Amino acid sequence: MTNWKNTPERYGSLPIALHWLTLLLMAAIYIFVELHEIFPKDSPGRSFMMRAHFSFGLLVMLLTLVRLGLRWTSPVPRIEPPIPRWQTVLSHWVHGLLYALMLGAPLAGWLMISAAGRPIFFFGMELPALLAKNEDLFKQIKEMHEIAGTLGYALIGLHAVAALVHHYIMQDNTLVRMLPKRWVGR
């Protein structure tokens, strides 16, 4: 039987599923924002890409809240063999920044659209504006949102490279803890 919660040895099926679902959604978010440029301004294609970007971003924010709740209420599985303290500290920083990105970027997007005075849609449902229309504030938030997106590429890349280094070079269980049991046979 698969445990849906974490144990001291490995992540549970729910945190694993949410981790990989978040990765897929993040990839889609970046694809939507990169591809929207190929469509003319005010075209249905461009509008679809940006609404999908926003909806998937908010979905990531909601899933991140669930992930944080699970993380705070169950153990983080041990890395075997144990890693040096500096790697643990660096890992906590990278994870903290990734969580900040997954919460902050969607919230900034919502604030940005609010400040632009545009309607805010989450999978077709209109959401309330968080701010009154303010063009100067829109520009400031947009710049922060874009910087967060750029930093996201680096953080996601660092996270992936670290997992592969741990798996193939250090040969510890860092990556295996986050893979479904049927993939690793344990």
C-alpha positions as CSV (number, residue, x, y, z in Angstrom):
1,M,0.0,0.0,0.0
2,T,1.3,3.4,-0.9
3,N,1.5,6.0,1.9
4,W,0.1,9.4,0.9
5,K,2.0,11.2,3.6
6,N,5.8,11.5,4.1
7,T,7.7,9.0,6.2
8,P,11.2,9.5,7.5
9,E,12.5,7.4,4.6
10,R,10.6,8.9,1.6
11,Y,8.0,11.4,0.4
12,G,4.4,10.2,0.3
13,S,2.4,9.7,-2.8
14,L,0.5,13.0,-2.4
15,P,3.6,15.3,-2.0
16,I,5.3,13.4,-4.9
17,A,2.2,13.9,-7.2
18,L,2.0,17.6,-6.2
19,H,5.7,18.1,-6.9
20,W,5.6,16.7,-10.4
21,L,2.2,18.3,-11.2
22,T,3.7,21.6,-10.1
23,L,6.7,21.0,-12.5
24,L,4.3,20.4,-15.4
25,L,2.2,23.5,-14.6
26,M,5.4,25.6,-14.2
27,A,6.6,24.4,-17.6
28,A,3.2,25.3,-19.1
29,I,3.3,28.7,-17.5
30,Y,6.7,29.5,-19.1
31,I,5.5,28.1,-22.4
32,F,2.4,30.2,-22.4
33,V,4.3,33.4,-21.6
34,E,6.9,32.7,-24.2
35,L,4.4,31.8,-26.9
36,H,2.0,34.7,-26.4
37,E,4.5,36.9,-28.3
38,I,3.8,35.1,-31.6
39,F,0.2,36.3,-31.6
40,P,-0.8,39.9,-32.5
41,K,-1.8,42.2,-29.7
42,D,-5.5,41.9,-28.8
43,S,-5.8,38.6,-30.8
44,P,-7.8,35.6,-29.4
45,G,-4.6,33.5,-29.4
46,R,-2.6,36.0,-27.4
47,S,-5.5,36.5,-24.9
48,F,-5.8,32.7,-24.5
49,M,-2.1,32.3,-23.8
50,M,-2.1,35.1,-21.2
51,R,-5.3,33.8,-19.5
52,A,-3.8,30.3,-19.4
53,H,-0.6,31.7,-18.0
54,F,-2.5,33.5,-15.3
55,S,-4.8,30.5,-14.5
56,F,-2.0,28.0,-14.3
57,G,0.0,30.5,-12.1
58,L,-2.8,30.8,-9.6
59,L,-3.2,27.0,-9.7
60,V,0.5,26.7,-8.8
61,M,0.0,29.2,-5.9
62,L,-2.9,27.1,-4.6
63,L,-1.1,23.8,-4.9
64,T,2.0,25.4,-3.2
65,L,-0.2,26.3,-0.2
66,V,-1.2,22.6,0.0
67,R,2.4,21.5,-0.4
68,L,3.5,23.8,2.4
69,G,0.8,22.5,4.6
70,L,2.0,18.9,4.0
71,R,5.6,19.9,4.4
72,W,4.9,21.5,7.8
73,T,2.8,18.6,9.1
74,S,4.9,15.6,8.1
75,P,8.6,14.7,8.3
76,V,11.0,15.6,5.5
77,P,12.6,12.2,4.5
78,R,16.3,11.7,5.4
79,I,19.0,11.9,2.8
80,E,21.1,8.7,2.9
81,P,24.0,8.9,3.1
82,P,23.8,12.2,5.0
83,I,25.0,15.3,3.1
84,P,27.3,18.0,4.4
85,R,25.7,20.8,6.4
86,W,26.5,23.5,3.8
87,Q,24.5,21.5,1.2
88,T,21.5,21.2,3.6
89,V,21.6,25.0,4.2
90,L,21.9,25.7,0.4
91,S,19.0,23.3,-0.2
92,H,16.8,25.1,2.3
93,W,17.6,28.4,0.7
94,V,16.8,27.1,-2.8
95,H,13.6,25.5,-1.7
96,G,12.6,28.6,0.2
97,L,13.2,30.7,-2.9
98,L,11.2,28.3,-5.1
99,Y,8.3,28.4,-2.6
100,A,8.5,32.3,-2.6
101,L,8.5,32.2,-6.4
102,M,5.5,29.9,-6.6
103,L,3.5,32.1,-4.2
104,G,4.9,35.5,-5.0
105,A,4.9,35.5,-8.8
106,P,1.2,34.5,-9.1
107,L,0.2,37.0,-6.5
108,A,2.2,39.7,-8.3
109,G,0.4,38.7,-11.5
110,W,-2.9,39.2,-9.9
111,L,-1.9,42.5,-8.4
112,M,-0.5,43.5,-11.8
113,I,-3.7,42.7,-13.7
114,S,-5.7,44.5,-11.0
115,A,-3.5,47.6,-11.3
116,A,-3.9,47.5,-15.1
117,G,-7.7,47.7,-14.6
118,R,-8.3,44.5,-16.6
119,P,-10.6,41.7,-15.8
120,I,-9.0,38.8,-13.9
121,F,-10.0,35.3,-14.9
122,F,-9.2,32.0,-13.3
123,F,-10.2,29.2,-15.6
124,G,-13.2,31.3,-16.8
125,M,-14.3,32.6,-13.4
126,E,-13.8,36.3,-12.9
127,L,-11.9,37.2,-9.7
128,P,-12.0,40.4,-7.8
129,A,-9.4,43.0,-8.3
130,L,-6.9,43.3,-5.4
131,L,-6.0,46.9,-6.3
132,A,-7.6,49.9,-7.9
133,K,-6.4,50.8,-11.4
134,N,-3.0,52.5,-11.2
135,E,-0.7,52.6,-14.3
136,D,2.5,53.5,-12.4
137,L,2.0,50.7,-9.9
138,F,1.1,48.3,-12.8
139,K,4.5,49.0,-14.4
140,Q,6.4,48.5,-11.1
141,I,4.6,45.2,-10.4
142,K,5.1,44.1,-14.0
143,E,8.8,44.6,-13.7
144,M,9.0,42.6,-10.4
145,H,6.9,39.8,-11.9
146,E,9.2,39.6,-15.0
147,I,12.3,39.5,-12.8
148,A,10.7,36.7,-10.7
149,G,10.0,34.8,-13.9
150,T,13.6,35.2,-15.0
151,L,15.0,34.1,-11.6
152,G,12.6,31.2,-11.8
153,Y,14.4,29.8,-14.8
154,A,17.7,29.8,-12.7
155,L,16.1,28.4,-9.6
156,I,14.3,25.6,-11.4
157,G,17.5,24.8,-13.3
158,L,19.6,24.8,-10.1
159,H,17.1,22.5,-8.4
160,A,17.1,20.0,-11.3
161,V,20.9,20.0,-11.7
162,A,21.3,19.5,-7.9
163,A,18.9,16.5,-7.9
164,L,20.9,14.9,-10.8
165,V,24.2,15.6,-9.2
166,H,23.0,14.0,-6.0
167,H,21.7,11.0,-7.9
168,Y,24.5,10.3,-10.4
169,I,27.6,11.8,-8.8
170,M,27.0,11.7,-5.0
171,Q,24.8,8.6,-5.4
172,D,22.5,9.4,-2.4
173,N,18.7,9.1,-2.3
174,T,17.8,12.8,-2.8
175,L,16.1,12.2,-6.1
176,V,14.8,8.7,-5.4
177,R,12.8,10.0,-2.4
178,M,10.8,12.2,-4.8
179,L,10.1,9.5,-7.4
180,P,7.0,7.2,-7.3
181,K,7.8,3.8,-5.7
182,R,7.0,1.9,-8.9
183,W,9.8,3.8,-10.7
184,V,12.5,2.9,-8.2
185,G,11.2,-0.5,-7.1
186,R,11.3,0.3,-3.4
